[in-house]
Amino acid sequence: MLSKLIPAGLLAACAWANVINDVRDAAEQNNFALGDSIIQNYRSRQGVTPEMIVALSWMGRGALGAKQLDKAESYAKETESLSLEQLKKRPLDQEPYLPLALGAAIEVQAQVLSQRGERGAAVAYLRAELTKYRTTSIRTRIQKNINLLSLEGKAAPALDEREFLGASPTPLASLKGKPVMLFFWAHWCGDCKQESPILAEIRKEYAAKGLVVVAPTQRYGYVARGEDAAPADETRYIDEVRHKFYPDLLNVPAPISEENFKNYGASTTPTLVLIDRQGIVRLYHPGAMTLDELRAALNRLG
């Protein structure tokens, strides 16, 4: 009955709409045979599509998580090859799936090199990819992976602080002598909101040691429910989110700059960066952290 009510093309699309989720589930369970079967079945009926390539990228990520490095590398290289074929037909950012696939392929190949003990080669590879894709949406993701492998122990990059909410920012170079916690957040990010009371507690506990918290954010082009918004409207919305969900951090400087996110590779929100009194990065952590984890990181600074 359903096939009589829905046009054949739309019915096919519905039947294959879950290929990404199905393959991701299989990969996360280390069931690579099932994932391969789902992809092959999809490909025989639908051909190579950006959705299929994203599904394939999840196989690489799953194999990496399972420490099957050769398998992870093979999936990642196939994902990259198919992505490059698609790039002959369209720009990278013309649709949403291709950047996800290519970004994952680059990330997995770099992590495979690193886990094989070739960190220098991994960083060199990522820097070459960054040069290729600097003007695209995957720049930030590539930078994140460079930072994961090389930022700790190096001087913290300066922040663009020309536009901000909250207190007036002090340049990082002028904060030497004090530990600094950078909290990269996004107005749409639930994990960021959950991190807020943790950061407020950390700020209170370490105030006597001079801890400074800075909360960089950026505009994404939309507000609540994904509605498109002009920059000024989105800035007002960001401030509304601050007042609603970050009441204990309202006097924390919140620079608004996409460039900060690119330079720090903050493609994951929250991203937490701890800088010591000499201006050196001692912790670079994409993702949320617990109160105990943050305490331990700060205590290591002495």
Secondary structure as the mmCIF struct_conf table of DSSP 4:
data_model
#
loop_
_struct_conf.conf_type_id
_struct_conf.id
_struct_conf.beg_label_comp_id
_struct_conf.beg_label_asym_id
_struct_conf.beg_label_seq_id
_struct_conf.end_label_comp_id
_struct_conf.end_label_asym_id
_struct_conf.end_label_seq_id
HELX_RH_AL_P HELX_RH_AL_P1 LEU A 2 LEU A 5
BEND BEND1 ILE A 6 ILE A 6
HELX_RH_AL_P HELX_RH_AL_P2 ALA A 8 TRP A 16
TURN_TY1_P TURN_TY1_P1 ALA A 17 ASN A 18
HELX_RH_AL_P HELX_RH_AL_P3 VAL A 19 GLU A 28
TURN_TY1_P TURN_TY1_P2 GLN A 29 ASN A 30
HELX_RH_AL_P HELX_RH_AL_P4 PHE A 32 GLN A 46
BEND BEND2 VAL A 48 VAL A 48
HELX_RH_AL_P HELX_RH_AL_P5 PRO A 50 GLY A 65
TURN_TY1_P TURN_TY1_P3 ALA A 66 LYS A 67
HELX_RH_AL_P HELX_RH_AL_P6 LEU A 69 LEU A 87
TURN_TY1_P TURN_TY1_P4 LYS A 88 LYS A 89
BEND BEND3 ARG A 90 ARG A 90
HELX_RH_3T_P HELX_RH_3T_P1 LEU A 92 GLN A 94
BEND BEND4 GLU A 95 PRO A 96
HELX_RH_AL_P HELX_RH_AL_P7 TYR A 97 GLN A 115
TURN_TY1_P TURN_TY1_P5 ARG A 116 GLY A 117
HELX_RH_AL_P HELX_RH_AL_P8 ARG A 119 TYR A 133
TURN_TY1_P TURN_TY1_P6 ARG A 134 THR A 135
BEND BEND5 THR A 136 THR A 136
TURN_TY1_P TURN_TY1_P7 SER A 137 ILE A 138
HELX_RH_AL_P HELX_RH_AL_P9 ARG A 139 SER A 150
TURN_TY1_P TURN_TY1_P8 LEU A 151 GLY A 153
BEND BEND6 LYS A 154 LYS A 154
STRN STRN1 ALA A 155 ALA A 155
HELX_LH_PP_P HELX_LH_PP_P1 ALA A 156 LEU A 159
BEND BEND7 ARG A 162 GLU A 163
STRN STRN2 PHE A 164 LEU A 165
BEND BEND8 GLY A 166 ALA A 167
HELX_LH_PP_P HELX_LH_PP_P2 SER A 168 PRO A 169
HELX_RH_3T_P HELX_RH_3T_P2 LEU A 172 LEU A 175
TURN_TY1_P TURN_TY1_P9 LYS A 176 GLY A 177
BEND BEND9 LYS A 178 LYS A 178
STRN STRN3 VAL A 180 PHE A 184
TURN_TY1_P TURN_TY1_P10 HIS A 187 TRP A 188
HELX_RH_AL_P HELX_RH_AL_P10 GLY A 190 GLU A 205
TURN_TY1_P TURN_TY1_P11 TYR A 206 TYR A 206
HELX_RH_3T_P HELX_RH_3T_P3 ALA A 207 LYS A 209
TURN_TY1_P TURN_TY1_P12 GLY A 210 GLY A 210
STRN STRN4 VAL A 212 VAL A 214
STRN STRN5 THR A 217 THR A 217
BEND BEND10 GLY A 221 GLY A 221
STRN STRN6 TYR A 222 TYR A 222
HELX_RH_3T_P HELX_RH_3T_P4 ALA A 224 GLY A 226
STRN STRN7 ASP A 228 ASP A 228
HELX_RH_AL_P HELX_RH_AL_P11 PRO A 231 PHE A 245
HELX_RH_3T_P HELX_RH_3T_P5 PRO A 247 LEU A 249
TURN_TY1_P TURN_TY1_P13 LEU A 250 ASN A 251
BEND BEND11 VAL A 252 VAL A 252
STRN STRN8 ALA A 254 PRO A 255
STRN STRN9 ILE A 256 ILE A 256
HELX_RH_AL_P HELX_RH_AL_P12 GLU A 258 TYR A 264
TURN_TY1_P TURN_TY1_P14 GLY A 265 GLY A 265
BEND BEND12 THR A 268 PRO A 270
STRN STRN10 THR A 271 ILE A 275
TURN_TY1_P TURN_TY1_P15 ARG A 277 GLN A 278
BEND BEND13 GLY A 279 GLY A 279
STRN STRN11 ILE A 280 ILE A 280
STRN STRN12 VAL A 281 PRO A 286
BEND BEND14 GLY A 287 GLY A 287
HELX_RH_AL_P HELX_RH_AL_P13 LEU A 291 LEU A 301
#
